[in-house]
Each structure stands twice: as structure tokens, then as C-alpha cells.
Amino acid sequence: DHDGALEEYRVLQKRVEAGEGLFWSAELYYHLAVLTGNRLDISQEDNRKTVLDLVDKGLSYNEQDTDLLSYKAWVLKKGGLREEAIAMYRTLEAKNPNSVLALRGIAELYYENLRKHAPEALTYYEKLLAVQKTADLYFYAATCKRNMGDLEGARRYYLKEIEMDPEDIDGYN
């Protein structure tokens, strides 16, 4: 029950704000932010601010909380705050250079504008490929190479994508 869970977390939030030091306060604010964010249209600035305020409150208890950092990056991304989202994902990447979540977040943000950011997107897709090899990652890396004019490199990546997923027609196109 979404409403019931949100109400329970709000009760705990009041205890924390009254000075009770719960050892999992950052986690509390993560859940509050997610449950609140699920209720609101975060593309609207006021709603996004409400959710980000909860995230920042949680980060005040544990600035290293990767759940809060990744959710903040996601909210910023969904809100169209591209540069802020990239910065947040880079913070996550600094904590864990092999974080698929961080690497994919950055790659996707750069991929949105390949005319301008194909080299940056490719860098992050290749970092992802070093961590996990999937057909979709080869496809995106190939598309980056194609946009950069590296047709032979693109062909090699498209062939790897097809090898991994022969049913996916994107690589053939």
C-alpha cells in the first residue's frame, strides 16, 4: 500500500526532525523521496524541488549514500537538467568506477546528442563493455562510432551486436 508506506515514513521523518537520531535516516529519506516522486510529475520544477529537497536531506545524514545519489541523478535527468545529472552520475562513478548505473546514466545522457557528444558517449559505452558485454551496449557503441565517421569500427561493433542477438534487426540496419 503506497499511501500507507508513505504515511509510515512521514511518521518516522517527524521523529528524525524532532532530533531522534535514527541510524538509517538517509535510507528513510531515500524511501520518502522515491515514494513522493512516484506521486508527482517530476518534470515540473516545484515537484522536482520537493523530491530533491528530500534527497538532499537524506544526503545530509550520509553524503555517500549511493541510493540517494543515484536517485538524485535520475530525478535531474528526468527533469531535463542534463549537466547536473552528469555531474551526479560522475560522483557515483568516482565512488565506483565500474558502477553500471553511473556509467549507463552518463552514456545515455551523452547519447541523446550524438552530433555533439558521440566521443563522450562512446567512451562510456566502452567502459560499460569492459564491465559487461551485452548486445545493446555494442549497438550503442557502434552507433557512436558511425556518428563519428568510424564506419569500420561501427561495423565491428554491429557485428558483435548481431552475434550476441541475431534476432535484433537494429544491428542489421
C-alpha positions in Angstrom: 0.0 0.0 0.0 1.8 3.1 -1.3 -0.2 5.6 0.8 0.3 3.6 4.0 4.0 3.2 3.4 4.4 6.9 2.7 2.5 7.8 5.9 4.7 5.5 8.0 7.8 7.1 6.6 6.4 10.5 7.3 5.9 9.5 10.9 9.5 8.4 11.1 10.5 11.6 9.4 8.9 13.6 12.2 10.8 11.7 14.7 14.1 12.4 12.9 13.3 16.1 12.5 12.4 16.2 16.3 16.0 15.2 16.9 15.8 11.5 17.3 18.9 10.1 15.6 17.9 7.1 13.7 20.9 5.3 12.3 19.1 4.8 9.0 17.9 8.3 8.4 19.5 8.5 4.9 17.6 5.4 3.9 14.4 6.9 5.4 14.8 9.9 3.2 15.5 7.8 0.2 12.2 5.9 0.6 10.4 9.2 1.2 11.9 10.7 -1.9 11.0 7.7 -4.1 7.5 7.3 -2.8 6.9 11.1 -3.1 8.5 11.1 -6.6 6.2 8.3 -7.7 3.2 10.5 -6.8 4.5 13.7 -8.5 5.3 14.7 -12.1 9.0 15.5 -11.6 9.2 17.2 -14.9 7.5 20.1 -13.1 10.0 22.3 -11.3 8.1 22.6 -8.0 7.5 18.8 -7.8 11.2 18.1 -8.7 12.3 20.6 -6.0 10.1 18.8 -3.4 11.7 15.4 -4.2 15.3 16.9 -4.5 14.8 18.5 -1.0 14.0 15.1 0.4 17.1 13.6 -1.3 19.3 16.4 -0.1 18.0 16.0 3.5 18.9 12.3 3.3 22.4 13.1 1.9 22.9 15.4 4.9 22.8 12.3 7.0 25.1 10.3 4.7 26.6 12.1 1.7 28.0 8.8 0.4 24.6 7.0 0.1 24.7 5.6 -3.4 20.9 5.0 -3.5 20.2 8.7 -2.8 22.9 9.8 -5.2 21.6 7.6 -8.0 18.0 8.7 -7.4 19.1 12.3 -7.4 20.9 11.8 -10.7 17.8 10.1 -12.2 15.5 12.9 -11.0 17.8 15.5 -12.5 17.9 13.5 -15.8 14.1 13.2 -15.9 13.8 16.9 -15.2 15.9 17.8 -18.2 18.8 19.0 -16.0 21.4 17.2 -18.1 24.6 18.8 -16.8 23.6 18.4 -13.2 22.7 14.8 -13.8 26.0 14.1 -15.5 27.8 15.7 -12.5 25.8 13.5 -10.1 26.5 10.3 -12.1 30.2 11.3 -12.2 30.1 11.5 -8.4 28.8 7.9 -8.4 31.4 6.8 -10.9 34.1 8.3 -8.7 32.9 6.1 -5.8 32.8 3.0 -8.0 34.4 3.3 -11.5 32.6 0.1 -12.5 29.2 1.2 -11.5 26.9 0.1 -14.3 24.3 2.6 -13.1 26.6 5.5 -13.2 28.3 4.6 -16.5 25.0 3.9 -18.2 23.5 7.1 -16.9 26.3 9.2 -18.3 26.4 7.3 -21.6 22.7 7.8 -22.1 22.9 11.5 -21.4 25.6 11.9 -24.0 23.9 9.6 -26.4 20.9 12.0 -26.5 23.0 14.4 -28.6 25.4 12.3 -30.7 26.2 15.1 -33.1 27.8 17.0 -30.3 28.7 14.2 -27.8 29.4 11.0 -29.7 33.0 10.7 -28.5 31.9 11.1 -24.8 29.1 8.6 -25.3 31.4 6.1 -26.9 33.9 6.5 -24.0 31.2 5.5 -21.5 29.7 2.7 -23.7 33.2 1.2 -24.0 33.6 1.5 -20.2 30.4 -0.4 -19.9 31.5 -3.0 -22.3 34.6 -3.6 -20.2 32.3 -4.4 -17.3 29.6 -6.3 -19.1 29.2 -7.3 -22.7 25.6 -7.0 -24.0 24.1 -6.7 -27.4 22.5 -3.3 -26.7 25.8 -1.8 -25.5 27.6 -3.0 -28.7 24.7 -1.4 -30.7 25.0 2.0 -28.9 28.8 1.9 -29.2 28.5 1.1 -32.9 26.1 4.0 -33.4 28.5 6.4 -31.7 31.3 5.2 -34.0 29.1 5.6 -37.0 28.3 9.2 -36.0 32.0 9.9 -35.6 32.7 8.7 -39.1 34.4 5.5 -38.0 32.5 3.1 -40.2 34.9 0.2 -39.9 34.7 0.4 -36.1 31.0 0.7 -36.3 30.8 -2.3 -38.5 32.8 -4.4 -36.0 30.6 -3.4 -33.1 27.4 -4.0 -35.1 28.7 -7.5 -36.0 29.3 -8.2 -32.3 25.8 -7.0 -31.5 24.3 -9.3 -34.2 26.4 -12.2 -32.9 25.0 -11.7 -29.4 21.4 -11.2 -30.6 20.8 -12.4 -34.1 17.1 -11.7 -33.8 17.6 -8.0 -33.2 17.2 -6.2 -36.6 18.8 -3.0 -35.4 22.3 -4.2 -35.9 21.5 -5.3 -39.5 20.1 -1.8 -40.3 
